[in-house]
Each structure stands twice: as C-alpha cells, then as structure tokens.
Amino acid sequence: MQRTALVLGVLLTVLAAPCWSAAGVDDYPMTAQAIAPGVYAVLTPARDFPNAQNKGWNSNSAFVVTDGGVLLFDTGTSQTIGEALKRAIAKVTDQPVRWIVNSHGHGDHWLGNAAFYREGVTIYASPRVKQRVETEGQEWISRFERMTDGATGHSDVIVPNFEIDERTEAVIGGLRVVFIPSGNSHSPGDILVWLPQRKVLLAGDVVYSDRMPSTFDSDVRQWIRFLGDLEAIKPVVVVPGHGAVTDAAALRRQREFLSTLWAVVKQGYEDGKTDFEIVPLAREALRQYKAGYPGFDDKLGRDVSHVYLQVEAALF
C-alpha cells in the first residue's frame, strides 16, 4: 500500500511538471543589417520582455568588422541565442569575434557570452556589471527559463575579463573606439560604445527607440543629464538596446520624456498624492509619446512608481 502511494505520488509530480523545451538556433531568424561601413545591427522584432512568444530574443546586438577581428556589442538572452547571433555574423564575415562588450547587468544582454568565449577573447564590462554577472548569473537563467516556458534553456555563465571604470579610448582592430560609462543612468554600470570615425553610438538600454523605457534599475535624474551629454556628440546612427536603429532625435525625445515624467511625479509628490493618483496625470502629460513607445499604457504605472521612490529619496 505504501509502495503504491509512493509510485502514485511520483507519477503525479511528473504529470504536474511543466512541459518545457528549449529553443534551437533555427528558432531565431537573425539578419545583420549594415548601418555604417563595417558596422552591423542585429535587431529583434520583439518589443517586450522575454516571453514564450519571442523565445527570449528581445534585445538588440551590434558588431563591428575590423582588420583584426570582430567587436561584438551585447550577446543576447541565452547561449543558444548567442549561437544564432554567431551564425548571423558568419554570414557577413569570416573574421572571428575577438572582443565583446557587455553593456550592462541585465541578463538579456550578456547570457550569450558562452557562444563566443574562447581563450584570447576579451569581454569588456564595468566592475559593477562584472560583479552582477558573477553573483546573479544563475538567477537570470532561471528567471528567463520561467518567463519563456523553458525556451532559453541552459547557458554557461561567462564573466567579463576586462574592466572599464572610466571613459576610455582604445584602438581595436585599427578602429578608434570610445567606451563611455553612463553614470548608472539606466542601470548600475552601463557602458556605451562610441565609434567616432563612423558616427555610430552603440547605446544598449540607455536608449530605447520604439519601446517604452524601463526605469526599475535606473537613476532617472542622471539618465536625463547623460542623454544631454550624448546629444552633444551628435551621433548619426544610434543602435538602442530595444527598438529600431535610430538617430540623435531619439536621444532628445527620450530626454524630454523622462524630464516630463520626473517633473509630473515630483509635483504630485509635493502635492501629497500617491503614486497611484499620479498615474493619470502622467498619462495626460505624456500622451504625445504614446504612439512612439509601444507598451506605454502597460508600463507607465510601474515607471511612475519607480520615479516616485527616487523623487522621495531626492527630497530627503
């Protein structure tokens, strides 16, 4: 009787387990888009967080073909997505990926590292991002597995091996590259890459073009200031972390959006309103941006709550 109960319990546990299956490389139809001489963007059509529909592929990558190899900016949400990205790069060049930049600590931008890593490959990141990769890697893998119903599967966590903690200029493969820390704008440790000879800015999640910016890990006041600094360098082409390739106009639009959001929340806080009460005020003040930022209605409430806490902290 006890044996029967044990077998039944095991059977019920198996039946109740989620029927997940990992996606394969062919599930990610990536194409490299030329955006400047030797510079390419690989853009996801997704405009949301990783989920079962997009199989976890929700962030953009970019790469630069140089005389000495390929510089890759962001590697995607999983090792398999990294393999798909590798295949897209191979259709453009037979040069190996020798340098990788992990723009920030959110796993959808660096879990593909394992697809490219081998001895001699340099992975650049800020000290804060390196620490996050080391301590949060398995958490990101588990989170994305849940969010995508298992599509992202297993990934090896490969930690960056070269730290960038200040604005740094380097010549990589004969091309001038400028690493620009954001001052923790979108998230702690963000790094952007500026290619002055190509007038291209690889921005990561510091810039969103046609997707609602995510503020949960941000310093909004610093983000506003930093976007102004980026406008001053006058990029011709901007590759955002999410959304279509854009230009300097997107920097101005996002700066104005965040500035208005901050001002509305600050005024509401000073008037004694709760974050919930401020949401309709923010929706009205920001209505002109709705068409350009898919996800506006779904995410605005969360953004108001995030900014509300920052306003409260700033006033104290």
C-alpha positions, 0 to 999 in steps of 0.5 A: 500500500505504501509502495503504491502511494509512493509510485502514485505520488511520483507519477503525479509530480511528473504529470504536474511538471511543466512541459518545457523545451528549449529553443534551437538556433533555427528558432531565431531568424537573425539578419545583420543589417549594415548601418555604417561601413563595417558596422552591423545591427542585429535587431529583434522584432520583439518589443517586450520582455522575454516571453514564450512568444519571442523565445527570449530574443528581445534585445538588440546586438551590434558588431563591428568588422575590423582588420583584426577581428570582430567587436561584438556589442551585447550577446543576447538572452541565452547561449543558444541565442548567442549561437544564432547571433554567431551564425548571423555574423558568419554570414557577413564575415569570416573574421572571428569575434575577438572582443565583446562588450557587455553593456550592462547587468541585465541578463538579456544582454550578456547570457550569450557570452558562452557562444563566443568565449574562447581563450584570447577573447576579451569581454569588456564590462564595468566592475559593477556589471562584472560583479552582477554577472558573477553573483546573479548569473544563475538567477537570470537563467532561471528567471528567463527559463520561467518567463519563456516556458523553458525556451532559453534553456541552459547557458554557461555563465561567462564573466567579463575579463576586462574592466572599464571604470572610466571613459576610455579610448582604445584602438581595436582592430585599427578602429578608434573606439570610445567606451563611455560609462553612463553614470548608472543612468539606466542601470548600475554600470552601463557602458556605451560604445562610441565609434567616432570615425563612423558616427555610430553610438552603440547605446544598449538600454540607455536608449530605447527607440520604439519601446517604452523605457524601463526605469526599475534599475535606473537613476532617472535624474542622471539618465536625463543629464547623460542623454544631454551629454550624448546629444552633444556628440551628435551621433548619426546612427544610434543602435538602442538596446530595444527598438529600431536603429535610430538617430540623435532625435531619439536621444532628445525625445527620450530626454524630454520624456523622462524630464516630463515624467520626473517633473509630473511625479515630483509635483504630485509628490509635493502635492501629497498624492500617491503614486497611484493618483499620479498615474493619470496625470502622467498619462495626460502629460505624456500622451504625445509619446504614446504612439512612439513607445509601444507598451506605454499604457502597460508600463507607465504605472510601474515607471511612475512608481519607480520615479516616485521612490527616487523623487522621495529619496531626492527630497530627503 
